[in-house]
Amino acid sequence: MFYQIQNLKTKKQLASATKSKIVKTIKEAGWKIEDCKIVALDDALKNGFNIKTGNRNKRGRQFLGRSK
């Protein structure tokens, strides 16, 4: 299970793979814990979902049909 950390002031996102590393990840980025929203992402979203950026498109797939 992944945890998505979103800074509500700067609208940037980080990801953490475990619950124990959430605080460490926030402090490494220099953010305050009060400014962050933490959402647990279940494994169903893992396929086709880039955790760090929030994009659903896999890199390089958008040009797959045109590259022939």
CHARMM internal coordinates of N, CA and C (Angstrom, degrees):
IC EDIT
DIST 1 N 1 CA 1.4384
DIST 1 CA 1 C 1.5239
ANGL 1 N 1 CA 1 C 108.82
DIST 1 C 2 N 1.2988
ANGL 1 CA 1 C 2 N 116.59
DIHE 1 N 1 CA 1 C 2 N 134.90
DIST 2 N 2 CA 1.4476
ANGL 1 C 2 N 2 CA 122.23
DIHE 1 CA 1 C 2 N 2 CA 178.51
DIST 2 CA 2 C 1.5214
ANGL 2 N 2 CA 2 C 110.01
DIHE 1 C 2 N 2 CA 2 C -103.83
DIST 2 C 3 N 1.3091
ANGL 2 CA 2 C 3 N 115.50
DIHE 2 N 2 CA 2 C 3 N 156.43
DIST 3 N 3 CA 1.4601
ANGL 2 C 3 N 3 CA 122.09
DIHE 2 CA 2 C 3 N 3 CA 177.03
DIST 3 CA 3 C 1.5190
ANGL 3 N 3 CA 3 C 107.87
DIHE 2 C 3 N 3 CA 3 C -122.17
DIST 3 C 4 N 1.3115
ANGL 3 CA 3 C 4 N 116.00
DIHE 3 N 3 CA 3 C 4 N 125.15
DIST 4 N 4 CA 1.4566
ANGL 3 C 4 N 4 CA 121.76
DIHE 3 CA 3 C 4 N 4 CA 178.99
DIST 4 CA 4 C 1.5251
ANGL 4 N 4 CA 4 C 107.79
DIHE 3 C 4 N 4 CA 4 C -97.45
DIST 4 C 5 N 1.3244
ANGL 4 CA 4 C 5 N 115.87
DIHE 4 N 4 CA 4 C 5 N 126.89
DIST 5 N 5 CA 1.4569
ANGL 4 C 5 N 5 CA 122.20
DIHE 4 CA 4 C 5 N 5 CA -178.94
DIST 5 CA 5 C 1.5201
ANGL 5 N 5 CA 5 C 107.18
DIHE 4 C 5 N 5 CA 5 C -110.94
DIST 5 C 6 N 1.3264
ANGL 5 CA 5 C 6 N 116.92
DIHE 5 N 5 CA 5 C 6 N 122.17
DIST 6 N 6 CA 1.4582
ANGL 5 C 6 N 6 CA 121.10
DIHE 5 CA 5 C 6 N 6 CA -179.64
DIST 6 CA 6 C 1.5188
ANGL 6 N 6 CA 6 C 108.91
DIHE 5 C 6 N 6 CA 6 C -119.45
DIST 6 C 7 N 1.3333
ANGL 6 CA 6 C 7 N 115.53
DIHE 6 N 6 CA 6 C 7 N 127.33
DIST 7 N 7 CA 1.4559
ANGL 6 C 7 N 7 CA 121.07
DIHE 6 CA 6 C 7 N 7 CA 175.38
DIST 7 CA 7 C 1.5248
ANGL 7 N 7 CA 7 C 107.76
DIHE 6 C 7 N 7 CA 7 C -82.78
DIST 7 C 8 N 1.3222
ANGL 7 CA 7 C 8 N 117.01
DIHE 7 N 7 CA 7 C 8 N 119.31
DIST 8 N 8 CA 1.4590
ANGL 7 C 8 N 8 CA 120.96
DIHE 7 CA 7 C 8 N 8 CA -174.68
DIST 8 CA 8 C 1.5241
ANGL 8 N 8 CA 8 C 112.77
DIHE 7 C 8 N 8 CA 8 C -74.30
DIST 8 C 9 N 1.3237
ANGL 8 CA 8 C 9 N 118.33
DIHE 8 N 8 CA 8 C 9 N -21.77
DIST 9 N 9 CA 1.4657
ANGL 8 C 9 N 9 CA 120.89
DIHE 8 CA 8 C 9 N 9 CA 179.42
DIST 9 CA 9 C 1.5202
ANGL 9 N 9 CA 9 C 111.91
DIHE 8 C 9 N 9 CA 9 C -82.89
DIST 9 C 10 N 1.3370
ANGL 9 CA 9 C 10 N 117.58
DIHE 9 N 9 CA 9 C 10 N -43.50
DIST 10 N 10 CA 1.4617
ANGL 9 C 10 N 10 CA 120.23
DIHE 9 CA 9 C 10 N 10 CA -176.87
DIST 10 CA 10 C 1.5236
ANGL 10 N 10 CA 10 C 113.26
DIHE 9 C 10 N 10 CA 10 C -99.12
DIST 10 C 11 N 1.3435
ANGL 10 CA 10 C 11 N 117.60
DIHE 10 N 10 CA 10 C 11 N -7.74
DIST 11 N 11 CA 1.4686
ANGL 10 C 11 N 11 CA 123.63
DIHE 10 CA 10 C 11 N 11 CA 179.83
DIST 11 CA 11 C 1.5299
ANGL 11 N 11 CA 11 C 112.45
DIHE 10 C 11 N 11 CA 11 C 60.80
DIST 11 C 12 N 1.3487
ANGL 11 CA 11 C 12 N 117.47
DIHE 11 N 11 CA 11 C 12 N 30.42
DIST 12 N 12 CA 1.4553
ANGL 11 C 12 N 12 CA 121.76
DIHE 11 CA 11 C 12 N 12 CA 176.86
DIST 12 CA 12 C 1.5168
ANGL 12 N 12 CA 12 C 109.02
DIHE 11 C 12 N 12 CA 12 C -103.06
DIST 12 C 13 N 1.3406
ANGL 12 CA 12 C 13 N 115.82
DIHE 12 N 12 CA 12 C 13 N 159.38
DIST 13 N 13 CA 1.4552
ANGL 12 C 13 N 13 CA 120.88
DIHE 12 CA 12 C 13 N 13 CA -175.66
DIST 13 CA 13 C 1.5192
ANGL 13 N 13 CA 13 C 111.19
DIHE 12 C 13 N 13 CA 13 C -126.37
DIST 13 C 14 N 1.3135
ANGL 13 CA 13 C 14 N 114.81
DIHE 13 N 13 CA 13 C 14 N 148.07
DIST 14 N 14 CA 1.4557
ANGL 13 C 14 N 14 CA 123.44
DIHE 13 CA 13 C 14 N 14 CA 172.26
DIST 14 CA 14 C 1.5173
ANGL 14 N 14 CA 14 C 107.92
DIHE 13 C 14 N 14 CA 14 C -132.35
DIST 14 C 15 N 1.3192
ANGL 14 CA 14 C 15 N 115.90
DIHE 14 N 14 CA 14 C 15 N 169.59
DIST 15 N 15 CA 1.4568
ANGL 14 C 15 N 15 CA 119.74
DIHE 14 CA 14 C 15 N 15 CA 178.05
DIST 15 CA 15 C 1.5184
ANGL 15 N 15 CA 15 C 109.60
DIHE 14 C 15 N 15 CA 15 C -133.02
DIST 15 C 16 N 1.3101
ANGL 15 CA 15 C 16 N 115.44
DIHE 15 N 15 CA 15 C 16 N 149.86
DIST 16 N 16 CA 1.4514
ANGL 15 C 16 N 16 CA 122.04
DIHE 15 CA 15 C 16 N 16 CA 175.83
DIST 16 CA 16 C 1.5211
ANGL 16 N 16 CA 16 C 107.80
DIHE 15 C 16 N 16 CA 16 C -134.83
DIST 16 C 17 N 1.3354
ANGL 16 CA 16 C 17 N 115.57
DIHE 16 N 16 CA 16 C 17 N 137.51
DIST 17 N 17 CA 1.4567
ANGL 16 C 17 N 17 CA 119.24
DIHE 16 CA 16 C 17 N 17 CA -177.43
DIST 17 CA 17 C 1.5229
ANGL 17 N 17 CA 17 C 112.19
DIHE 16 C 17 N 17 CA 17 C -84.41
DIST 17 C 18 N 1.3237
ANGL 17 CA 17 C 18 N 117.51
DIHE 17 N 17 CA 17 C 18 N -24.89
DIST 18 N 18 CA 1.4633
ANGL 17 C 18 N 18 CA 120.51
DIHE 17 CA 17 C 18 N 18 CA -179.02
DIST 18 CA 18 C 1.5166
ANGL 18 N 18 CA 18 C 110.41
DIHE 17 C 18 N 18 CA 18 C -131.36
DIST 18 C 19 N 1.3157
ANGL 18 CA 18 C 19 N 115.02
DIHE 18 N 18 CA 18 C 19 N 158.78
DIST 19 N 19 CA 1.4568
ANGL 18 C 19 N 19 CA 121.24
DIHE 18 CA 18 C 19 N 19 CA -179.61
DIST 19 CA 19 C 1.5243
ANGL 19 N 19 CA 19 C 111.39
DIHE 18 C 19 N 19 CA 19 C -66.58
DIST 19 C 20 N 1.3190
ANGL 19 CA 19 C 20 N 117.23
DIHE 19 N 19 CA 19 C 20 N -33.49
DIST 20 N 20 CA 1.4514
ANGL 19 C 20 N 20 CA 121.07
DIHE 19 CA 19 C 20 N 20 CA -176.65
DIST 20 CA 20 C 1.5277
ANGL 20 N 20 CA 20 C 113.27
DIHE 19 C 20 N 20 CA 20 C -71.84
DIST 20 C 21 N 1.3204
ANGL 20 CA 20 C 21 N 117.76
DIHE 20 N 20 CA 20 C 21 N -19.87
DIST 21 N 21 CA 1.4661
ANGL 20 C 21 N 21 CA 120.83
DIHE 20 CA 20 C 21 N 21 CA -178.14
DIST 21 CA 21 C 1.5273
ANGL 21 N 21 CA 21 C 113.56
DIHE 20 C 21 N 21 CA 21 C -97.66
DIST 21 C 22 N 1.3243
ANGL 21 CA 21 C 22 N 118.67
DIHE 21 N 21 CA 21 C 22 N 3.74
DIST 22 N 22 CA 1.4664
ANGL 21 C 22 N 22 CA 121.27
DIHE 21 CA 21 C 22 N 22 CA -177.94
DIST 22 CA 22 C 1.5197
ANGL 22 N 22 CA 22 C 111.15
DIHE 21 C 22 N 22 CA 22 C -63.41
DIST 22 C 23 N 1.3278
ANGL 22 CA 22 C 23 N 117.04
DIHE 22 N 22 CA 22 C 23 N -49.65
DIST 23 N 23 CA 1.4699
ANGL 22 C 23 N 23 CA 120.89
DIHE 22 CA 22 C 23 N 23 CA -177.73
DIST 23 CA 23 C 1.5216
ANGL 23 N 23 CA 23 C 110.12
DIHE 22 C 23 N 23 CA 23 C -65.73
DIST 23 C 24 N 1.3217
ANGL 23 CA 23 C 24 N 117.15
DIHE 23 N 23 CA 23 C 24 N -39.29
DIST 24 N 24 CA 1.4663
ANGL 23 C 24 N 24 CA 120.98
DIHE 23 CA 23 C 24 N 24 CA 179.41
DIST 24 CA 24 C 1.5291
ANGL 24 N 24 CA 24 C 110.75
DIHE 23 C 24 N 24 CA 24 C -63.44
DIST 24 C 25 N 1.3211
ANGL 24 CA 24 C 25 N 117.27
DIHE 24 N 24 CA 24 C 25 N -41.12
DIST 25 N 25 CA 1.4599
ANGL 24 C 25 N 25 CA 121.99
DIHE 24 CA 24 C 25 N 25 CA 179.75
DIST 25 CA 25 C 1.5207
ANGL 25 N 25 CA 25 C 111.26
DIHE 24 C 25 N 25 CA 25 C -65.04
DIST 25 C 26 N 1.3262
ANGL 25 CA 25 C 26 N 116.73
DIHE 25 N 25 CA 25 C 26 N -40.93
DIST 26 N 26 CA 1.4664
ANGL 25 C 26 N 26 CA 120.98
DIHE 25 CA 25 C 26 N 26 CA 179.77
DIST 26 CA 26 C 1.5211
ANGL 26 N 26 CA 26 C 110.48
DIHE 25 C 26 N 26 CA 26 C -66.14
DIST 26 C 27 N 1.3345
ANGL 26 CA 26 C 27 N 117.18
DIHE 26 N 26 CA 26 C 27 N -42.75
DIST 27 N 27 CA 1.4628
ANGL 26 C 27 N 27 CA 120.27
DIHE 26 CA 26 C 27 N 27 CA -178.95
DIST 27 CA 27 C 1.5226
ANGL 27 N 27 CA 27 C 112.26
DIHE 26 C 27 N 27 CA 27 C -70.29
DIST 27 C 28 N 1.3370
ANGL 27 CA 27 C 28 N 118.31
DIHE 27 N 27 CA 27 C 28 N -32.42
DIST 28 N 28 CA 1.4642
ANGL 27 C 28 N 28 CA 121.19
DIHE 27 CA 27 C 28 N 28 CA 176.38
DIST 28 CA 28 C 1.5227
ANGL 28 N 28 CA 28 C 111.46
DIHE 27 C 28 N 28 CA 28 C -64.84
DIST 28 C 29 N 1.3320
ANGL 28 CA 28 C 29 N 116.10
DIHE 28 N 28 CA 28 C 29 N -33.01
DIST 29 N 29 CA 1.4652
ANGL 28 C 29 N 29 CA 120.32
DIHE 28 CA 28 C 29 N 29 CA 178.95
DIST 29 CA 29 C 1.5267
ANGL 29 N 29 CA 29 C 111.85
DIHE 28 C 29 N 29 CA 29 C -79.38
DIST 29 C 30 N 1.3370
ANGL 29 CA 29 C 30 N 117.15
DIHE 29 N 29 CA 29 C 30 N -12.67
DIST 30 N 30 CA 1.4578
ANGL 29 C 30 N 30 CA 120.62
DIHE 29 CA 29 C 30 N 30 CA 179.99
DIST 30 CA 30 C 1.5163
ANGL 30 N 30 CA 30 C 113.09
DIHE 29 C 30 N 30 CA 30 C 82.99
DIST 30 C 31 N 1.3124
ANGL 30 CA 30 C 31 N 117.91
DIHE 30 N 30 CA 30 C 31 N 20.42
DIST 31 N 31 CA 1.4593
ANGL 30 C 31 N 31 CA 122.35
DIHE 30 CA 30 C 31 N 31 CA -179.35
DIST 31 CA 31 C 1.5198
ANGL 31 N 31 CA 31 C 110.35
DIHE 30 C 31 N 31 CA 31 C -94.33
DIST 31 C 32 N 1.3283
ANGL 31 CA 31 C 32 N 115.52
DIHE 31 N 31 CA 31 C 32 N 163.11
DIST 32 N 32 CA 1.4551
ANGL 31 C 32 N 32 CA 121.83
DIHE 31 CA 31 C 32 N 32 CA 172.67
DIST 32 CA 32 C 1.5231
ANGL 32 N 32 CA 32 C 108.65
DIHE 31 C 32 N 32 CA 32 C -94.83
DIST 32 C 33 N 1.3165
ANGL 32 CA 32 C 33 N 115.98
DIHE 32 N 32 CA 32 C 33 N 142.62
DIST 33 N 33 CA 1.4633
ANGL 32 C 33 N 33 CA 120.40
DIHE 32 CA 32 C 33 N 33 CA -177.31
DIST 33 CA 33 C 1.5277
ANGL 33 N 33 CA 33 C 111.10
DIHE 32 C 33 N 33 CA 33 C -66.53
DIST 33 C 34 N 1.3295
ANGL 33 CA 33 C 34 N 117.41
DIHE 33 N 33 CA 33 C 34 N -31.75
DIST 34 N 34 CA 1.4781
ANGL 33 C 34 N 34 CA 120.92
DIHE 33 CA 33 C 34 N 34 CA -179.67
DIST 34 CA 34 C 1.5271
ANGL 34 N 34 CA 34 C 112.02
DIHE 33 C 34 N 34 CA 34 C -64.78
DIST 34 C 35 N 1.3345
ANGL 34 CA 34 C 35 N 116.86
DIHE 34 N 34 CA 34 C 35 N -27.04
DIST 35 N 35 CA 1.4630
ANGL 34 C 35 N 35 CA 120.84
DIHE 34 CA 34 C 35 N 35 CA -176.63
DIST 35 CA 35 C 1.5293
ANGL 35 N 35 CA 35 C 112.79
DIHE 34 C 35 N 35 CA 35 C -86.28
DIST 35 C 36 N 1.3159
ANGL 35 CA 35 C 36 N 117.70
DIHE 35 N 35 CA 35 C 36 N -0.32
DIST 36 N 36 CA 1.4696
ANGL 35 C 36 N 36 CA 120.71
DIHE 35 CA 35 C 36 N 36 CA -172.64
DIST 36 CA 36 C 1.5247
ANGL 36 N 36 CA 36 C 112.34
DIHE 35 C 36 N 36 CA 36 C -107.67
DIST 36 C 37 N 1.3064
ANGL 36 CA 36 C 37 N 113.72
DIHE 36 N 36 CA 36 C 37 N 147.98
DIST 37 N 37 CA 1.4642
ANGL 36 C 37 N 37 CA 122.11
DIHE 36 CA 36 C 37 N 37 CA 173.46
DIST 37 CA 37 C 1.5288
ANGL 37 N 37 CA 37 C 106.63
DIHE 36 C 37 N 37 CA 37 C -115.71
DIST 37 C 38 N 1.3220
ANGL 37 CA 37 C 38 N 116.68
DIHE 37 N 37 CA 37 C 38 N 128.66
DIST 38 N 38 CA 1.4540
ANGL 37 C 38 N 38 CA 121.69
DIHE 37 CA 37 C 38 N 38 CA -176.22
DIST 38 CA 38 C 1.5229
ANGL 38 N 38 CA 38 C 108.80
DIHE 37 C 38 N 38 CA 38 C -113.55
DIST 38 C 39 N 1.3313
ANGL 38 CA 38 C 39 N 115.68
DIHE 38 N 38 CA 38 C 39 N 126.66
DIST 39 N 39 CA 1.4607
ANGL 38 C 39 N 39 CA 121.93
DIHE 38 CA 38 C 39 N 39 CA -178.73
DIST 39 CA 39 C 1.5176
ANGL 39 N 39 CA 39 C 108.29
DIHE 38 C 39 N 39 CA 39 C -124.07
DIST 39 C 40 N 1.3200
ANGL 39 CA 39 C 40 N 116.54
DIHE 39 N 39 CA 39 C 40 N 130.96
DIST 40 N 40 CA 1.4648
ANGL 39 C 40 N 40 CA 121.30
DIHE 39 CA 39 C 40 N 40 CA 176.32
DIST 40 CA 40 C 1.5218
ANGL 40 N 40 CA 40 C 108.88
DIHE 39 C 40 N 40 CA 40 C -85.19
DIST 40 C 41 N 1.3258
ANGL 40 CA 40 C 41 N 116.14
DIHE 40 N 40 CA 40 C 41 N 125.24
DIST 41 N 41 CA 1.4578
ANGL 40 C 41 N 41 CA 121.55
DIHE 40 CA 40 C 41 N 41 CA 178.90
DIST 41 CA 41 C 1.5220
ANGL 41 N 41 CA 41 C 108.56
DIHE 40 C 41 N 41 CA 41 C -104.23
DIST 41 C 42 N 1.3166
ANGL 41 CA 41 C 42 N 116.27
DIHE 41 N 41 CA 41 C 42 N 124.20
DIST 42 N 42 CA 1.4618
ANGL 41 C 42 N 42 CA 118.43
DIHE 41 CA 41 C 42 N 42 CA 179.12
DIST 42 CA 42 C 1.5298
ANGL 42 N 42 CA 42 C 109.82
DIHE 41 C 42 N 42 CA 42 C -78.65
DIST 42 C 43 N 1.3002
ANGL 42 CA 42 C 43 N 116.57
DIHE 42 N 42 CA 42 C 43 N 170.93
DIST 43 N 43 CA 1.4580
ANGL 42 C 43 N 43 CA 121.71
DIHE 42 CA 42 C 43 N 43 CA -174.38
DIST 43 CA 43 C 1.5220
ANGL 43 N 43 CA 43 C 113.54
DIHE 42 C 43 N 43 CA 43 C -70.19
DIST 43 C 44 N 1.3136
ANGL 43 CA 43 C 44 N 118.25
DIHE 43 N 43 CA 43 C 44 N -12.11
DIST 44 N 44 CA 1.4629
ANGL 43 C 44 N 44 CA 120.61
DIHE 43 CA 43 C 44 N 44 CA 178.54
DIST 44 CA 44 C 1.5244
ANGL 44 N 44 CA 44 C 110.99
DIHE 43 C 44 N 44 CA 44 C -67.26
DIST 44 C 45 N 1.3336
ANGL 44 CA 44 C 45 N 117.52
DIHE 44 N 44 CA 44 C 45 N -29.94
DIST 45 N 45 CA 1.4617
ANGL 44 C 45 N 45 CA 121.19
DIHE 44 CA 44 C 45 N 45 CA 179.86
DIST 45 CA 45 C 1.5215
ANGL 45 N 45 CA 45 C 112.49
DIHE 44 C 45 N 45 CA 45 C -84.26
DIST 45 C 46 N 1.3102
ANGL 45 CA 45 C 46 N 117.74
DIHE 45 N 45 CA 45 C 46 N -7.21
DIST 46 N 46 CA 1.4543
ANGL 45 C 46 N 46 CA 121.21
DIHE 45 CA 45 C 46 N 46 CA -173.99
DIST 46 CA 46 C 1.5235
ANGL 46 N 46 CA 46 C 112.19
DIHE 45 C 46 N 46 CA 46 C -65.36
DIST 46 C 47 N 1.3141
ANGL 46 CA 46 C 47 N 118.26
DIHE 46 N 46 CA 46 C 47 N -37.71
DIST 47 N 47 CA 1.4631
ANGL 46 C 47 N 47 CA 121.20
DIHE 46 CA 46 C 47 N 47 CA -179.87
DIST 47 CA 47 C 1.5168
ANGL 47 N 47 CA 47 C 110.34
DIHE 46 C 47 N 47 CA 47 C -76.42
DIST 47 C 48 N 1.3094
ANGL 47 CA 47 C 48 N 116.77
DIHE 47 N 47 CA 47 C 48 N 121.85
DIST 48 N 48 CA 1.4548
ANGL 47 C 48 N 48 CA 121.47
DIHE 47 CA 47 C 48 N 48 CA 178.00
DIST 48 CA 48 C 1.5093
ANGL 48 N 48 CA 48 C 113.98
DIHE 47 C 48 N 48 CA 48 C 76.61
DIST 48 C 49 N 1.3140
ANGL 48 CA 48 C 49 N 118.32
DIHE 48 N 48 CA 48 C 49 N 16.61
DIST 49 N 49 CA 1.4549
ANGL 48 C 49 N 49 CA 120.95
DIHE 48 CA 48 C 49 N 49 CA -177.86
DIST 49 CA 49 C 1.5164
ANGL 49 N 49 CA 49 C 108.31
DIHE 48 C 49 N 49 CA 49 C -132.80
DIST 49 C 50 N 1.3215
ANGL 49 CA 49 C 50 N 116.91
DIHE 49 N 49 CA 49 C 50 N 116.58
DIST 50 N 50 CA 1.4535
ANGL 49 C 50 N 50 CA 121.02
DIHE 49 CA 49 C 50 N 50 CA 178.37
DIST 50 CA 50 C 1.5224
ANGL 50 N 50 CA 50 C 107.99
DIHE 49 C 50 N 50 CA 50 C -82.36
DIST 50 C 51 N 1.3114
ANGL 50 CA 50 C 51 N 117.71
DIHE 50 N 50 CA 50 C 51 N 113.71
DIST 51 N 51 CA 1.4548
ANGL 50 C 51 N 51 CA 122.64
DIHE 50 CA 50 C 51 N 51 CA -172.23
DIST 51 CA 51 C 1.5252
ANGL 51 N 51 CA 51 C 111.82
DIHE 50 C 51 N 51 CA 51 C -63.77
DIST 51 C 52 N 1.3228
ANGL 51 CA 51 C 52 N 117.07
DIHE 51 N 51 CA 51 C 52 N -42.96
DIST 52 N 52 CA 1.4585
ANGL 51 C 52 N 52 CA 119.52
DIHE 51 CA 51 C 52 N 52 CA -173.15
DIST 52 CA 52 C 1.5221
ANGL 52 N 52 CA 52 C 113.00
DIHE 51 C 52 N 52 CA 52 C -71.61
DIST 52 C 53 N 1.3243
ANGL 52 CA 52 C 53 N 117.87
DIHE 52 N 52 CA 52 C 53 N -38.87
DIST 53 N 53 CA 1.4588
ANGL 52 C 53 N 53 CA 119.89
DIHE 52 CA 52 C 53 N 53 CA -176.53
DIST 53 CA 53 C 1.5237
ANGL 53 N 53 CA 53 C 113.30
DIHE 52 C 53 N 53 CA 53 C -101.14
DIST 53 C 54 N 1.3226
ANGL 53 CA 53 C 54 N 117.34
DIHE 53 N 53 CA 53 C 54 N -19.17
DIST 54 N 54 CA 1.4519
ANGL 53 C 54 N 54 CA 120.17
DIHE 53 CA 53 C 54 N 54 CA -179.29
DIST 54 CA 54 C 1.5142
ANGL 54 N 54 CA 54 C 113.75
DIHE 53 C 54 N 54 CA 54 C 85.54
DIST 54 C 55 N 1.3374
ANGL 54 CA 54 C 55 N 117.22
DIHE 54 N 54 CA 54 C 55 N 5.10
DIST 55 N 55 CA 1.4601
ANGL 54 C 55 N 55 CA 120.30
DIHE 54 CA 54 C 55 N 55 CA -179.60
DIST 55 CA 55 C 1.5175
ANGL 55 N 55 CA 55 C 110.97
DIHE 54 C 55 N 55 CA 55 C -79.70
DIST 55 C 56 N 1.3111
ANGL 55 CA 55 C 56 N 116.63
DIHE 55 N 55 CA 55 C 56 N 144.55
DIST 56 N 56 CA 1.4538
ANGL 55 C 56 N 56 CA 120.61
DIHE 55 CA 55 C 56 N 56 CA 176.66
DIST 56 CA 56 C 1.5252
ANGL 56 N 56 CA 56 C 111.67
DIHE 55 C 56 N 56 CA 56 C -95.48
DIST 56 C 57 N 1.2984
ANGL 56 CA 56 C 57 N 118.43
DIHE 56 N 56 CA 56 C 57 N -12.73
DIST 57 N 57 CA 1.4532
ANGL 56 C 57 N 57 CA 121.55
DIHE 56 CA 56 C 57 N 57 CA -177.14
DIST 57 CA 57 C 1.5250
ANGL 57 N 57 CA 57 C 109.94
DIHE 56 C 57 N 57 CA 57 C -87.07
DIST 57 C 58 N 1.3197
ANGL 57 CA 57 C 58 N 116.55
DIHE 57 N 57 CA 57 C 58 N 129.10
DIST 58 N 58 CA 1.4578
ANGL 57 C 58 N 58 CA 119.61
DIHE 57 CA 57 C 58 N 58 CA 175.90
DIST 58 CA 58 C 1.5173
ANGL 58 N 58 CA 58 C 108.63
DIHE 57 C 58 N 58 CA 58 C -76.54
DIST 58 C 59 N 1.3112
ANGL 58 CA 58 C 59 N 116.46
DIHE 58 N 58 CA 58 C 59 N 141.30
DIST 59 N 59 CA 1.4562
ANGL 58 C 59 N 59 CA 121.33
DIHE 58 CA 58 C 59 N 59 CA -175.10
DIST 59 CA 59 C 1.5335
ANGL 59 N 59 CA 59 C 110.61
DIHE 58 C 59 N 59 CA 59 C -60.14
DIST 59 C 60 N 1.3325
ANGL 59 CA 59 C 60 N 115.57
DIHE 59 N 59 CA 59 C 60 N 128.90
DIST 60 N 60 CA 1.4486
ANGL 59 C 60 N 60 CA 121.04
DIHE 59 CA 59 C 60 N 60 CA 177.98
DIST 60 CA 60 C 1.5116
ANGL 60 N 60 CA 60 C 114.86
DIHE 59 C 60 N 60 CA 60 C 89.59
DIST 60 C 61 N 1.2982
ANGL 60 CA 60 C 61 N 118.60
DIHE 60 N 60 CA 60 C 61 N -11.90
DIST 61 N 61 CA 1.4683
ANGL 60 C 61 N 61 CA 120.99
DIHE 60 CA 60 C 61 N 61 CA -177.74
DIST 61 CA 61 C 1.5241
ANGL 61 N 61 CA 61 C 112.68
DIHE 60 C 61 N 61 CA 61 C -76.44
DIST 61 C 62 N 1.3378
ANGL 61 CA 61 C 62 N 118.12
DIHE 61 N 61 CA 61 C 62 N -23.19
DIST 62 N 62 CA 1.4604
ANGL 61 C 62 N 62 CA 119.28
DIHE 61 CA 61 C 62 N 62 CA -175.17
DIST 62 CA 62 C 1.5237
ANGL 62 N 62 CA 62 C 112.02
DIHE 61 C 62 N 62 CA 62 C -69.10
DIST 62 C 63 N 1.3535
ANGL 62 CA 62 C 63 N 117.58
DIHE 62 N 62 CA 62 C 63 N -21.98
DIST 63 N 63 CA 1.4514
ANGL 62 C 63 N 63 CA 120.99
DIHE 62 CA 62 C 63 N 63 CA -179.51
DIST 63 CA 63 C 1.5140
ANGL 63 N 63 CA 63 C 112.94
DIHE 62 C 63 N 63 CA 63 C -107.14
DIST 63 C 64 N 1.3059
ANGL 63 CA 63 C 64 N 117.88
DIHE 63 N 63 CA 63 C 64 N 12.83
DIST 64 N 64 CA 1.4572
ANGL 63 C 64 N 64 CA 122.41
DIHE 63 CA 63 C 64 N 64 CA -174.87
DIST 64 CA 64 C 1.5308
ANGL 64 N 64 CA 64 C 112.07
DIHE 63 C 64 N 64 CA 64 C -61.54
DIST 64 C 65 N 1.3163
ANGL 64 CA 64 C 65 N 118.18
DIHE 64 N 64 CA 64 C 65 N -42.32
DIST 65 N 65 CA 1.4597
ANGL 64 C 65 N 65 CA 121.42
DIHE 64 CA 64 C 65 N 65 CA -177.62
DIST 65 CA 65 C 1.5102
ANGL 65 N 65 CA 65 C 113.43
DIHE 64 C 65 N 65 CA 65 C -73.14
DIST 65 C 66 N 1.3151
ANGL 65 CA 65 C 66 N 118.30
DIHE 65 N 65 CA 65 C 66 N -26.90
DIST 66 N 66 CA 1.4568
ANGL 65 C 66 N 66 CA 122.01
DIHE 65 CA 65 C 66 N 66 CA -175.45
DIST 66 CA 66 C 1.5209
ANGL 66 N 66 CA 66 C 113.22
DIHE 65 C 66 N 66 CA 66 C -92.45
DIST 66 C 67 N 1.2967
ANGL 66 CA 66 C 67 N 118.98
DIHE 66 N 66 CA 66 C 67 N -9.22
DIST 67 N 67 CA 1.4681
ANGL 66 C 67 N 67 CA 120.31
DIHE 66 CA 66 C 67 N 67 CA -172.00
DIST 67 CA 67 C 1.5180
ANGL 67 N 67 CA 67 C 114.09
DIHE 66 C 67 N 67 CA 67 C -86.47
DIST 67 C 68 N 1.3092
ANGL 67 CA 67 C 68 N 118.56
DIHE 67 N 67 CA 67 C 68 N 15.06
DIST 68 N 68 CA 1.4744
ANGL 67 C 68 N 68 CA 120.56
DIHE 67 CA 67 C 68 N 68 CA -178.37
DIST 68 CA 68 C 1.4885
ANGL 68 N 68 CA 68 C 112.21
DIHE 67 C 68 N 68 CA 68 C -86.01
END
COOR INIT
IC SEED 1 N 1 CA 1 C
IC BUILD
